[in-house]
Amino acid sequence: MFELGFGRWSAPQVALSIQYRRALMEQIRTAGRGVLFGTHIGDSLQILRWRPIVSEGDTREFVRLLLAAKQDPELQALQPVGWFVSHTDGVNALSASDQEIFDGYFGEPWQVTLVLSEGSRAGVVVRSGGSCQAFVLDPPAPAKAKLLRLLWAIPTLIAMILAGALIRPQHPAPVNPEISLRILGDGPALQIHWDAAAVRGTKSGEIEIQDGARRSVFHLAGAQLSAGKMGWQLQSGEVQVQMTVRETREFARYRLATVHVPAPSPAPETHAEELKKLSEELRQERVRSEKLQNMVKILENRLEIDTSRGK
């Protein structure tokens, strides 16, 4: 994938490398908390989309959002790679409730927690060696510094453009657009899609598919590239696709979603109450039965007395 507009984070203490859209970081600062979506291949994590959590007091909202993501066209080719939360007291630790959400809904060893604070401060919590470690992300360069670098780069850029035009005026430098590789579908029958307009005029390309232990490589001609899609029958629970066209290489990943749903709270114990009620009813029946037996004895005694008097 192109790194224009992307930031990258890594630390020597952990193997995981995280790539994220800078625009996304600005968007989620006012959202409070939500779920991050992207791709995960090997030790590389890419954060591309996000969805907010509306009800902050109900952790079951995470379950509803994760299930709804399977039906969202923008998220079907992505997977939950973690979540984010805003704090006012620092970015290098999780509260007890944060840790409970992290372990309960994002238990994969490569899933992360993004902690945001006031200003441009941010941190990432990753799993390493069976425990969680927090790292502070490098803050973005101030706007003024960016502007100065841009002003210094303009003369060099103009000189390069003029030199290229003078040397090869009849062959302008090619631009490699993003091909938007993605996997669509919800089951064994999948569709691998890419932007046909971005590869128009390209004579050949290559798609490599890793479906569980099965690896397949397809060499695509111009007509196949122009189709913008190809079908694939899922053989395992996860498939990874790599597409190479000219100098552009993109990745996509599809995985049958598994949502970690916390165990429901045990229902109130009703058996003891029911047993108590039945015992009381049985006691009352015994009392009534004893009364009836006493009445029968009284009647029998009276009958014997009347009979003896008659004689």
Rosetta blueprint (number, residue, H / E / L):
1 M L
2 F L
3 E L
4 L L
5 G L
6 F E
7 G E
8 R E
9 W E
10 S E
11 A L
12 P L
13 Q L
14 V L
15 A L
16 L L
17 S E
18 I E
19 Q E
20 Y E
21 R E
22 R H
23 A H
24 L H
25 M H
26 E H
27 Q H
28 I H
29 R H
30 T H
31 A L
32 G L
33 R E
34 G E
35 V E
36 L E
37 F E
38 G E
39 T E
40 H E
41 I E
42 G L
43 D L
44 S E
45 L E
46 Q E
47 I E
48 L E
49 R E
50 W E
51 R E
52 P E
53 I L
54 V L
55 S L
56 E L
57 G L
58 D L
59 T L
60 R H
61 E H
62 F H
63 V H
64 R H
65 L H
66 L H
67 L H
68 A H
69 A H
70 K L
71 Q L
72 D L
73 P L
74 E L
75 L L
76 Q L
77 A L
78 L L
79 Q E
80 P E
81 V E
82 G E
83 W E
84 F E
85 V E
86 S E
87 H L
88 T L
89 D L
90 G L
91 V L
92 N L
93 A L
94 L L
95 S L
96 A H
97 S H
98 D H
99 Q H
100 E H
101 I H
102 F H
103 D H
104 G H
105 Y H
106 F L
107 G L
108 E L
109 P L
110 W L
111 Q L
112 V E
113 T E
114 L E
115 V E
116 L E
117 S L
118 E L
119 G L
120 S L
121 R L
122 A E
123 G E
124 V E
125 V E
126 V E
127 R E
128 S E
129 G L
130 G L
131 S E
132 C E
133 Q E
134 A E
135 F E
136 V E
137 L L
138 D L
139 P L
140 P L
141 A L
142 P L
143 A H
144 K H
145 A H
146 K H
147 L H
148 L H
149 R H
150 L H
151 L H
152 W H
153 A H
154 I H
155 P H
156 T H
157 L H
158 I H
159 A H
160 M H
161 I H
162 L H
163 A H
164 G H
165 A H
166 L H
167 I H
168 R L
169 P L
170 Q L
171 H L
172 P L
173 A L
174 P L
175 V L
176 N L
177 P L
178 E L
179 I L
180 S L
181 L L
182 R E
183 I E
184 L E
185 G L
186 D L
187 G L
188 P L
189 A E
190 L E
191 Q E
192 I E
193 H E
194 W L
195 D L
196 A H
197 A H
198 A H
199 V H
200 R L
201 G L
202 T L
203 K L
204 S E
205 G E
206 E E
207 I E
208 E E
209 I E
210 Q E
211 D E
212 G L
213 A L
214 R E
215 R E
216 S E
217 V E
218 F E
219 H E
220 L E
221 A E
222 G H
223 A H
224 Q H
225 L H
226 S H
227 A H
228 G L
229 K E
230 M E
231 G E
232 W E
233 Q E
234 L L
235 Q L
236 S L
237 G L
238 E E
239 V E
240 Q E
241 V E
242 Q E
243 M E
244 T E
245 V E
246 R L
247 E L
248 T E
249 R E
250 E E
251 F E
252 A E
253 R E
254 Y E
255 R E
256 L L
257 A L
258 T L
259 V L
260 H L
261 V L
262 P L
263 A L
264 P L
265 S L
266 P L
267 A L
268 P L
269 E L
270 T L
271 H H
272 A H
273 E H
274 E H
275 L H
276 K H
277 K H
278 L H
279 S H
280 E H
281 E H
282 L H
283 R H
284 Q H
285 E H
286 R H
287 V H
288 R H
289 S H
290 E H
291 K H
292 L H
293 Q H
294 N H
295 M H
296 V H
297 K H
298 I H
299 L H
300 E H
301 N H
302 R H
303 L H
304 E H
305 I H
306 D H
307 T H
308 S H
309 R H
310 G H
311 K L
